[in-house]
Amino acid sequence: MHLIIQGSEIENHDLRELAKLACADQIERITGQAFRLKNASQKDGIAPYCAKVNLDFAFVDSAQYLSDFKLIAMDMDSTLLAIESIDEVADIHRVKPQVAEITLKTMRGEISFEESLTRRTALLQGLHSDALQKVYDERVQLSPGAEIMLKKAKKAGLKTMVISGGFTFFTDRIKEKLHLDFAAANTLEIRDNQLTGKVLGTILGREGKAEALKNICSELGIHRGQVIAIGDGANDLDMMAEAGMSIAYHAKPIVQEKATYSISHVGLDGVLNLFSEENLD
């Protein structure tokens, strides 16, 4: 087993101390922000040490390869994207504080996602649909390392999917931009070029995201052990539970507790460092 250490700034003395704590016999540089402590043992002192010095850690199987998986599924807002798209739409409609407050309660698991989305979408009633394109053009930003991670995943033979409790307006465009294989989200009701404040059909929430993932697995003929799921909020937990490997990305504590691995101090390309190197040419 190896111990992967990641962070924006990694001091040599911290690496040495962690190697000592984990009884590792070698420190191997992966990138400037990631190191592999080889043949390590899980010890109680590692988690508090890493928390103190702002480092991510993960104990991984030395024979764990990205190509062992067949699908990588990602939440969109605050995971694949560095924004909450509904908050940005709300900002244009001048109701961002009200929407953001509901969003935060949802991410903490304090209210159900379905209730949250219904309340947040209602606040958008009357907004011209052009505002959605304005948000996409001017405010949508990919999370750091997203394109690097996706490129490597595709090269390793994985299918890619975005599953969002947000809106198809954004997931459809992100799917096209990043050449993803699948996308699932909620559809806003728009009449006479204005948002009605309602969502069409059944809301894709916590259970719906898990169901969407299971449906794609069935379509591809793969099992949960071949799936990587990445998310940050409570409504991602069921989806992440359907994956053989779950990764909490800059996530709320409740998600970090449940995930296989947690990444809080580097970008999405940090996912790649959880796997042993292989020749994908």
Residue pairs with C-beta under 8 A, 6 or more apart in sequence:
1 39
1 40
1 41
1 42
1 59
1 60
1 61
1 62
2 24
2 36
2 37
2 38
2 39
2 40
2 59
2 60
2 61
2 62
3 18
3 22
3 24
3 36
3 37
3 40
3 46
3 57
3 58
3 59
3 60
4 30
4 34
4 35
4 36
4 37
4 56
4 57
4 58
4 59
4 60
4 273
4 274
5 14
5 15
5 18
5 34
5 35
5 36
5 37
5 50
5 55
5 56
5 57
6 33
6 34
6 35
6 55
6 56
6 57
6 58
6 263
6 265
6 266
6 270
6 273
7 33
7 53
7 54
7 55
7 56
7 265
7 266
8 33
8 54
8 265
8 266
9 54
10 33
10 35
10 55
11 53
14 49
14 53
14 55
15 27
15 35
15 37
16 27
17 49
18 24
18 37
18 46
18 49
18 50
18 57
19 27
19 37
19 40
21 43
21 45
21 46
21 49
22 37
22 40
22 41
22 42
22 43
22 46
23 39
23 40
23 41
23 43
24 37
24 38
24 39
24 40
24 41
25 38
25 39
26 37
26 38
26 39
27 35
27 36
27 37
27 38
28 35
28 36
28 37
28 38
29 35
29 36
30 36
30 273
31 273
33 266
33 270
34 266
34 270
34 273
36 273
38 62
39 62
40 59
42 59
46 57
47 57
50 56
50 57
54 265
55 265
56 262
56 263
56 264
56 265
56 266
56 270
58 261
58 262
58 274
60 261
60 274
60 275
60 276
62 276
63 276
64 274
64 275
64 276
65 156
65 275
65 276
65 278
66 152
66 153
66 156
66 158
66 272
66 275
66 278
67 156
67 157
67 158
67 278
67 280
68 226
69 156
69 158
69 226
69 227
69 228
69 244
69 245
70 157
70 158
70 159
70 220
70 222
70 226
70 227
71 158
71 159
71 160
71 161
71 216
71 217
71 220
71 222
71 226
71 227
71 228
72 150
72 153
72 158
72 159
72 160
72 161
72 227
72 228
72 229
72 230
73 161
73 162
73 163
73 213
73 216
73 227
73 228
73 229
73 230
73 239
73 243
74 80
74 160
74 161
74 162
74 163
74 229
74 230
74 231
75 162
75 163
75 164
75 165
75 209
75 230
75 231
75 232
75 233
75 236
75 239
76 85
76 162
76 163
76 164
76 166
76 170
76 171
76 174
76 185
77 83
77 84
77 85
77 86
77 164
77 165
77 166
78 84
78 107
78 232
78 233
78 250
79 143
79 230
79 231
79 232
79 236
79 249
79 250
80 142
80 143
80 146
80 162
80 174
80 230
80 268
81 140
81 141
81 142
81 143
81 170
81 174
82 141
82 142
82 143
82 144
83 139
83 140
83 141
84 100
84 103
85 135
85 140
85 166
85 167
85 170
86 99
86 103
86 120
86 121
86 124
86 166
86 167
87 96
87 99
87 100
87 103
88 96
88 135
88 139
88 140
89 124
89 127
89 131
89 132
89 135
90 96
90 98
90 99
90 100
90 120
90 123
90 124
92 127
92 131
92 134
92 135
93 123
93 124
93 126
93 127
93 131
95 123
95 124
98 123
99 120
99 123
99 124
102 111
102 116
102 119
102 120
103 116
103 120
105 111
105 116
106 112
106 113
106 116
106 233
106 234
106 235
107 232
107 233
107 234
107 235
107 252
108 234
108 252
108 254
109 234
109 252
109 254
112 205
112 206
113 165
113 203
113 205
113 206
113 234
113 235
114 203
114 205
117 165
117 186
117 199
117 203
117 205
118 199
118 203
121 188
121 195
121 197
121 198
121 199
122 197
122 198
123 197
124 188
124 195
124 197
125 195
125 196
125 197
126 194
126 195
126 197
127 194
127 195
128 193
128 194
128 195
129 190
129 193
129 194
129 195
130 193
132 167
132 169
132 170
132 188
135 170
136 169
136 170
136 173
140 170
140 174
142 178
143 249
143 267
143 268
144 266
144 267
144 268
144 269
145 266
145 267
145 268
145 269
145 270
146 178
146 267
146 268
146 269
147 178
148 267
148 268
148 269
148 272
149 268
149 269
149 271
149 272
150 160
150 178
150 180
152 269
152 272
152 280
153 160
154 160
154 179
155 280
156 278
156 280
158 228
159 181
159 182
159 216
159 220
160 178
160 179
160 180
160 181
160 182
161 180
161 181
161 182
161 183
161 184
161 213
161 216
162 171
162 174
162 175
162 180
162 182
162 183
162 184
162 185
163 183
163 184
163 185
163 204
163 209
163 212
163 213
163 239
164 170
164 171
164 183
164 184
164 185
164 186
164 204
164 209
165 185
165 186
165 203
165 204
165 205
165 206
165 208
165 209
165 235
166 185
166 186
167 185
167 186
167 187
167 188
168 183
168 185
168 186
168 187
168 188
169 188
170 185
171 183
171 184
171 185
172 183
174 180
174 183
175 182
175 183
182 216
184 204
184 209
184 212
185 204
186 199
186 200
186 201
186 203
186 204
187 199
187 200
187 201
188 195
188 198
188 199
188 200
189 195
189 196
189 197
189 198
189 199
189 200
190 196
202 208
204 212
205 235
206 234
206 235
206 236
206 237
206 238
206 239
207 238
209 235
209 236
209 238
209 239
210 238
210 239
210 241
210 242
212 239
213 227
213 229
213 239
213 242
213 243
214 242
217 223
217 224
217 226
217 227
217 242
223 244
224 242
224 243
224 244
225 244
226 244
227 242
227 243
227 244
227 245
228 243
228 244
228 245
228 246
228 247
228 271
229 236
229 239
229 240
229 242
229 243
229 245
229 246
229 247
230 240
230 246
230 247
230 249
230 268
230 271
231 237
231 239
231 240
231 246
231 247
231 248
231 249
231 251
231 255
232 248
232 249
232 250
232 251
232 252
232 255
233 251
233 252
233 255
234 252
234 254
234 255
236 255
237 254
237 255
237 258
240 246
240 247
240 248
240 255
240 258
240 259
241 258
245 260
245 261
246 258
246 259
246 260
246 261
247 259
247 260
247 261
247 262
247 263
247 271
247 274
248 255
248 256
248 258
248 259
248 261
248 262
248 263
248 264
249 263
249 264
249 268
250 263
250 264
251 259
251 262
251 264
256 262
256 264
261 274
263 270
263 271
